[in-house]
Amino acid sequence: MRIIVKDFLDSEGKIRTELLDGEAMKIAEELSKAKLSTHQVRKFFDEVKNYKARIEKGDDFEKIMPLIVMLKSKAKYAASRKKEMNVFRDFLYKSIDKIKEDDGKDKKDKFNAFCLFFEAVYGFANLKK
C-alpha cells in the first residue's frame, strides 16, 4: 500500500478527528507490515517531541521549521541503510510536506497536529521490540 497523508486540519483550522483514528491506524498497519522496530521509529518520534517542547517553551517556530524539514534527510539516510525504513520515510516525507504546504493554514498548527498524528500512529503500530 502506498502511504497517504491527508490534510491535518479541517477548513476551520481544527485537527480532523479521523486523522487520529482511522488514518493513523492505516499508516500504523503499514509500519507494522514493514517490520520496523520500536527503536527505529522512536528515534524520530523523540526528535519531533523535542521540537514541540522547544516551541512550547518559546523558541520561534520559524527557527525550528528547518530542523523539522531536516527530518526528511535523516529518514532518507535511515532508509538507505535499512530497506524496511522506506515506508516510514514515505510517511515522514508526506507529513512534512503537508506542514510546509502553503494552503493558508498556520504551519505551527499543522505541526502540532502532526505531532498528535505521529503519536497516534506510533501508539497503533505493532513494532518489533
C-alpha positions as CSV (number, residue, x, y, z in Angstrom):
1,M,0.0,0.0,0.0
2,R,1.1,3.5,-0.7
3,I,1.3,5.9,2.2
4,I,-1.4,8.6,2.0
5,V,-1.3,11.6,4.3
6,K,-4.3,13.9,4.1
7,D,-4.6,17.4,5.5
8,F,-4.1,17.6,9.2
9,L,-6.6,20.4,9.7
10,D,-10.1,21.0,8.6
11,S,-11.3,24.1,6.8
12,E,-11.7,25.9,10.2
13,G,-8.1,25.1,11.2
14,K,-9.0,22.4,13.7
15,I,-7.5,18.9,13.9
16,R,-9.5,16.4,12.0
17,T,-10.7,13.6,14.3
18,E,-10.3,10.9,11.6
19,L,-6.6,11.8,11.3
20,L,-6.0,10.5,14.8
21,D,-8.2,7.4,14.4
22,G,-8.7,5.6,11.1
23,E,-5.9,7.3,9.1
24,A,-3.4,6.8,11.9
25,M,-4.4,3.1,12.1
26,K,-3.9,2.6,8.4
27,I,-0.4,4.0,8.5
28,A,0.4,2.1,11.7
29,E,-0.6,-1.1,9.8
30,E,1.9,-0.3,7.0
31,L,4.7,0.4,9.5
32,S,3.8,-2.9,11.3
33,K,3.9,-4.8,8.0
34,A,7.3,-3.4,7.2
35,K,8.5,-5.0,10.5
36,L,10.0,-1.8,11.8
37,S,11.5,-1.8,15.3
38,T,10.4,0.4,18.1
39,H,13.9,1.9,18.2
40,Q,13.8,2.8,14.5
41,V,10.6,4.8,14.9
42,R,11.2,6.1,18.5
43,K,14.3,7.9,17.5
44,F,12.3,10.1,15.1
45,F,9.3,10.4,17.5
46,D,11.6,11.7,20.3
47,E,13.1,14.3,18.0
48,V,9.6,15.5,16.9
49,K,8.6,15.7,20.6
50,N,11.7,17.7,21.4
51,Y,10.9,20.3,18.7
52,K,7.4,20.6,20.0
53,A,8.7,21.1,23.5
54,R,11.1,23.8,22.3
55,I,8.3,25.6,20.6
56,E,6.1,25.4,23.7
57,K,9.0,26.9,25.8
58,G,9.1,29.9,23.5
59,D,11.5,29.0,20.7
60,D,10.5,30.7,17.4
61,F,8.7,28.2,15.2
62,E,10.4,29.7,12.1
63,K,13.8,28.8,13.6
64,I,12.6,25.2,14.3
65,M,11.0,24.6,10.9
66,P,14.3,24.0,9.1
67,L,15.1,21.3,11.7
68,I,11.7,19.7,11.1
69,V,12.4,19.7,7.3
70,M,15.8,18.1,8.0
71,L,14.0,15.0,9.3
72,K,13.4,14.1,5.7
73,S,17.1,13.9,5.1
74,K,17.5,11.8,8.2
75,A,14.7,9.5,7.2
76,K,16.2,9.1,3.7
77,Y,19.6,8.1,5.3
78,A,17.9,5.6,7.6
79,A,16.0,4.1,4.6
80,S,19.3,3.8,2.6
81,R,20.7,1.7,5.4
82,K,17.7,-0.4,6.2
83,K,15.2,-1.2,3.4
84,E,12.2,-1.6,5.9
85,M,12.5,2.1,6.7
86,N,11.2,3.1,3.2
87,V,7.6,3.0,4.4
88,F,8.5,5.2,7.4
89,R,10.4,7.6,5.1
90,D,7.4,8.0,2.9
91,F,5.2,8.7,6.0
92,L,7.6,11.3,7.2
93,Y,8.2,12.9,3.8
94,K,4.5,13.3,3.1
95,S,3.7,14.6,6.6
96,I,6.4,17.2,6.5
97,D,5.3,18.3,3.0
98,K,1.8,18.7,4.4
99,I,3.2,21.0,7.1
100,K,5.2,23.0,4.6
101,E,2.2,23.3,2.2
102,D,1.1,26.9,1.6
103,D,-2.6,26.4,2.0
104,G,-3.5,29.4,4.1
105,K,-3.4,27.4,7.3
106,D,-0.9,28.1,10.1
107,K,2.2,25.9,9.8
108,K,2.6,25.8,13.5
109,D,-0.9,24.5,13.9
110,K,-0.2,21.9,11.3
111,F,3.0,20.9,13.1
112,N,1.1,20.5,16.3
113,A,-1.5,18.3,14.6
114,F,1.3,16.3,13.0
115,C,2.8,15.7,16.5
116,L,-0.5,14.2,17.6
117,F,-0.9,12.2,14.4
118,F,2.6,10.8,14.8
119,E,1.8,9.9,18.4
120,A,-1.4,8.1,17.3
121,V,0.5,6.2,14.5
122,Y,3.2,5.2,17.0
123,G,0.6,4.0,19.5
124,F,-1.3,2.0,17.0
125,A,1.8,0.4,15.4
126,N,2.7,-3.1,16.4
127,L,6.5,-2.6,16.2
128,K,9.3,-5.2,16.9
129,K,10.9,-4.8,20.3
